[in-house]
């Protein structure tokens, strides 16, 4: 190899590395930061037994839901985004398309109860995760988060952030119909 060819080759290596980095950067710009892949999708929903908001002497476990397609919505009274999605949850609950269960996350009981009294209660029931341990098991990044769980107790979908009418109509409801089919 001649010295001239060697210089050309040495010039092309940094250029190739630069172009590769630009490609990764451009790919990253097209990613949606709200669509964080969950390692739990396709796996059984973590088990828990938590008190129910309406009656803390009563317990709720996901095992009770075997045989049903259901939605678990993680929310808190202090969460601004939860208030934003609440009317959509109320509409969905009134449509009877799916049973929605709440997981009240790191909240005070009286605040959670007051929130539901003030804004309406879209949940069949709400489990209380006062210390956030169940949220950790579910990989909760923050509130709100929503999970669609199938008849076998497998998480089939995870929504990070508030539900939107578009996401509900284009992704979640078709999945629910398929799972209920």
Helices and strands as residue ranges (DSSP letters): H 3-29, E 50-52, E 55-60, G 62-65, E 70-75, H 80-95, E 99-105, H 109-119, E 126-129, H 133-137, E 145-149, E 155-160, H 165-167, I 168-172, H 173-180
